[in-house]
Amino acid sequence: MTTATMTAKLTTAFRGTLWWVRSVMGDLDYQRYVEHTRRHHTDSPVISEREFWRRRHAAADANPGARCC
């Protein structure tokens, strides 16, 4: 296996791992919200990222559900 091939495989693995971690941590949630709103709710305004997270945390506090803490 050449160095270039190994580097390409490692880069692909790293990017996939980074995507997975960001997904689990919720880093991509705002991006998904924007895409969904633009695609399915064209007449609704897209709220700012700051407002998105404020509402999300407020909802989590109001409805704790099953979480560890």
Distance bins in CASP14 RR format, pairs under 12 A and 6 or more apart:
PFRMAT RR
TARGET T0000
AUTHOR 0000-0000-0000
RMODE 2
METHOD distances of the structure
MODEL  1
1 7 0 0 0 0 0 1 0 0 0 0 0
1 8 0 0 0 0 0 1 0 0 0 0 0
1 9 0 0 0 0 1 0 0 0 0 0 0
1 10 0 0 0 0 0 1 0 0 0 0 0
2 8 0 0 0 0 1 0 0 0 0 0 0
2 9 0 0 0 0 0 1 0 0 0 0 0
3 9 0 0 0 0 0 1 0 0 0 0 0
3 10 0 0 0 0 0 1 0 0 0 0 0
4 10 0 0 0 0 0 1 0 0 0 0 0
4 11 0 0 0 0 0 1 0 0 0 0 0
5 11 0 0 0 0 0 1 0 0 0 0 0
5 12 0 0 0 0 0 1 0 0 0 0 0
6 12 0 0 0 0 0 1 0 0 0 0 0
6 13 0 0 0 0 0 1 0 0 0 0 0
7 13 0 0 0 0 0 1 0 0 0 0 0
7 14 0 0 0 0 0 1 0 0 0 0 0
8 14 0 0 0 0 0 1 0 0 0 0 0
8 15 0 0 0 0 0 1 0 0 0 0 0
9 15 0 0 0 0 0 1 0 0 0 0 0
9 16 0 0 0 0 0 1 0 0 0 0 0
10 16 0 0 0 0 0 1 0 0 0 0 0
10 17 0 0 0 0 0 1 0 0 0 0 0
11 17 0 0 0 0 0 1 0 0 0 0 0
11 18 0 0 0 0 0 1 0 0 0 0 0
12 18 0 0 0 0 0 1 0 0 0 0 0
12 19 0 0 0 0 0 1 0 0 0 0 0
13 19 0 0 0 0 0 1 0 0 0 0 0
13 20 0 0 0 0 0 1 0 0 0 0 0
14 20 0 0 0 0 0 1 0 0 0 0 0
14 21 0 0 0 0 0 1 0 0 0 0 0
15 21 0 0 0 0 0 1 0 0 0 0 0
15 22 0 0 0 0 0 1 0 0 0 0 0
16 22 0 0 0 0 1 0 0 0 0 0 0
16 23 0 0 0 0 1 0 0 0 0 0 0
17 23 0 0 0 0 0 1 0 0 0 0 0
17 24 0 0 0 0 0 1 0 0 0 0 0
18 24 0 0 0 0 0 1 0 0 0 0 0
18 25 0 0 0 0 0 1 0 0 0 0 0
18 27 0 0 0 0 1 0 0 0 0 0 0
18 28 0 0 0 0 0 1 0 0 0 0 0
19 25 0 0 0 0 0 1 0 0 0 0 0
19 26 0 0 0 0 0 1 0 0 0 0 0
19 27 0 0 0 0 1 0 0 0 0 0 0
19 28 0 0 0 0 1 0 0 0 0 0 0
19 31 0 0 0 0 0 1 0 0 0 0 0
20 26 0 0 0 0 0 1 0 0 0 0 0
20 27 0 0 0 0 0 1 0 0 0 0 0
20 28 0 0 0 0 0 1 0 0 0 0 0
21 27 0 0 0 0 1 0 0 0 0 0 0
21 28 0 0 0 0 0 1 0 0 0 0 0
22 28 1 0 1 0 0 0 0 0 0 0 0
22 29 0 0 0 0 1 0 0 0 0 0 0
22 30 0 0 0 0 0 1 0 0 0 0 0
22 31 0 0 0 0 1 0 0 0 0 0 0
22 32 0 0 0 0 0 1 0 0 0 0 0
23 29 0 0 0 0 1 0 0 0 0 0 0
23 31 0 0 0 0 0 1 0 0 0 0 0
23 32 0 0 0 0 1 0 0 0 0 0 0
26 32 0 0 0 0 1 0 0 0 0 0 0
26 33 0 0 0 0 0 1 0 0 0 0 0
26 52 0 0 0 0 0 1 0 0 0 0 0
26 53 0 0 0 0 0 1 0 0 0 0 0
26 56 0 0 0 0 1 0 0 0 0 0 0
27 49 0 0 0 0 0 1 0 0 0 0 0
27 53 0 0 0 0 0 1 0 0 0 0 0
28 34 0 0 0 0 0 1 0 0 0 0 0
28 35 0 0 0 0 1 0 0 0 0 0 0
28 36 0 0 0 0 0 1 0 0 0 0 0
28 49 0 0 0 0 0 1 0 0 0 0 0
29 35 0 0 0 0 0 1 0 0 0 0 0
29 36 0 0 0 0 0 1 0 0 0 0 0
29 49 0 0 0 0 1 0 0 0 0 0 0
29 52 1 0 0 1 0 0 0 0 0 0 0
29 53 0 0 0 0 1 0 0 0 0 0 0
29 55 0 0 0 0 0 1 0 0 0 0 0
29 56 1 0 0 1 0 0 0 0 0 0 0
29 57 0 0 0 0 0 1 0 0 0 0 0
29 60 0 0 0 0 0 1 0 0 0 0 0
30 36 0 0 0 0 0 1 0 0 0 0 0
30 37 0 0 0 0 0 1 0 0 0 0 0
30 46 0 0 0 0 1 0 0 0 0 0 0
30 47 0 0 0 0 1 0 0 0 0 0 0
30 48 0 0 0 0 1 0 0 0 0 0 0
30 49 1 0 1 0 0 0 0 0 0 0 0
30 50 0 0 0 0 1 0 0 0 0 0 0
30 51 0 0 0 0 1 0 0 0 0 0 0
30 52 1 0 1 0 0 0 0 0 0 0 0
30 53 1 0 0 1 0 0 0 0 0 0 0
30 54 0 0 0 0 0 1 0 0 0 0 0
30 55 0 0 0 0 0 1 0 0 0 0 0
30 56 0 0 0 0 1 0 0 0 0 0 0
31 37 0 0 0 0 0 1 0 0 0 0 0
31 38 0 0 0 0 0 1 0 0 0 0 0
31 46 0 0 0 0 0 1 0 0 0 0 0
31 49 0 0 0 0 1 0 0 0 0 0 0
31 52 0 0 0 0 0 1 0 0 0 0 0
32 38 0 0 0 0 0 1 0 0 0 0 0
32 39 0 0 0 0 0 1 0 0 0 0 0
32 40 0 0 0 0 0 1 0 0 0 0 0
32 52 0 0 0 0 0 1 0 0 0 0 0
32 56 0 0 0 0 0 1 0 0 0 0 0
33 39 0 0 0 0 0 1 0 0 0 0 0
33 40 0 0 0 0 0 1 0 0 0 0 0
33 41 0 0 0 0 0 1 0 0 0 0 0
33 44 0 0 0 0 0 1 0 0 0 0 0
33 46 1 0 0 1 0 0 0 0 0 0 0
33 47 0 0 0 0 1 0 0 0 0 0 0
33 48 0 0 0 0 0 1 0 0 0 0 0
33 49 0 0 0 0 1 0 0 0 0 0 0
33 51 0 0 0 0 0 1 0 0 0 0 0
33 52 1 0 1 0 0 0 0 0 0 0 0
33 53 0 0 0 0 0 1 0 0 0 0 0
33 55 0 0 0 0 0 1 0 0 0 0 0
33 56 0 0 0 0 1 0 0 0 0 0 0
34 40 0 0 0 0 0 1 0 0 0 0 0
34 41 0 0 0 0 0 1 0 0 0 0 0
34 44 0 0 0 0 0 1 0 0 0 0 0
34 45 0 0 0 0 0 1 0 0 0 0 0
34 46 1 0 1 0 0 0 0 0 0 0 0
34 47 0 0 0 0 1 0 0 0 0 0 0
34 48 0 0 0 0 0 1 0 0 0 0 0
34 49 0 0 0 0 1 0 0 0 0 0 0
34 52 0 0 0 0 1 0 0 0 0 0 0
35 41 0 0 0 0 0 1 0 0 0 0 0
35 46 0 0 0 0 1 0 0 0 0 0 0
36 42 0 0 0 0 0 1 0 0 0 0 0
36 44 0 0 0 0 0 1 0 0 0 0 0
36 46 0 0 0 0 1 0 0 0 0 0 0
36 52 0 0 0 0 0 1 0 0 0 0 0
37 43 0 0 0 0 0 1 0 0 0 0 0
37 44 1 0 1 0 0 0 0 0 0 0 0
37 45 0 0 0 0 1 0 0 0 0 0 0
37 46 1 0 1 0 0 0 0 0 0 0 0
37 47 0 0 0 0 1 0 0 0 0 0 0
37 52 0 0 0 0 1 0 0 0 0 0 0
38 44 0 0 0 0 1 0 0 0 0 0 0
38 45 0 0 0 0 0 1 0 0 0 0 0
38 46 1 0 0 1 0 0 0 0 0 0 0
39 46 0 0 0 0 0 1 0 0 0 0 0
40 46 0 0 0 0 0 1 0 0 0 0 0
41 47 0 0 0 0 0 1 0 0 0 0 0
45 51 0 0 0 0 0 1 0 0 0 0 0
46 52 0 0 0 0 1 0 0 0 0 0 0
47 53 0 0 0 0 1 0 0 0 0 0 0
47 54 0 0 0 0 1 0 0 0 0 0 0
47 55 1 0 0 1 0 0 0 0 0 0 0
47 56 0 0 0 0 0 1 0 0 0 0 0
48 54 0 0 0 0 1 0 0 0 0 0 0
48 55 0 0 0 0 0 1 0 0 0 0 0
49 55 0 0 0 0 0 1 0 0 0 0 0
49 56 0 0 0 0 0 1 0 0 0 0 0
50 56 0 0 0 0 0 1 0 0 0 0 0
50 57 0 0 0 0 0 1 0 0 0 0 0
51 57 0 0 0 0 0 1 0 0 0 0 0
51 58 0 0 0 0 0 1 0 0 0 0 0
52 58 0 0 0 0 0 1 0 0 0 0 0
52 59 0 0 0 0 0 1 0 0 0 0 0
53 59 0 0 0 0 0 1 0 0 0 0 0
53 60 0 0 0 0 0 1 0 0 0 0 0
54 60 0 0 0 0 0 1 0 0 0 0 0
54 61 0 0 0 0 0 1 0 0 0 0 0
55 61 0 0 0 0 0 1 0 0 0 0 0
55 62 0 0 0 0 0 1 0 0 0 0 0
56 62 0 0 0 0 0 1 0 0 0 0 0
56 63 0 0 0 0 0 1 0 0 0 0 0
57 63 0 0 0 0 0 1 0 0 0 0 0
57 64 0 0 0 0 0 1 0 0 0 0 0
58 64 0 0 0 0 0 1 0 0 0 0 0
59 65 0 0 0 0 0 1 0 0 0 0 0
60 66 0 0 0 0 0 1 0 0 0 0 0
60 67 0 0 0 0 1 0 0 0 0 0 0
60 69 0 0 0 0 0 1 0 0 0 0 0
61 67 0 0 0 0 0 1 0 0 0 0 0
61 69 0 0 0 0 0 1 0 0 0 0 0
END
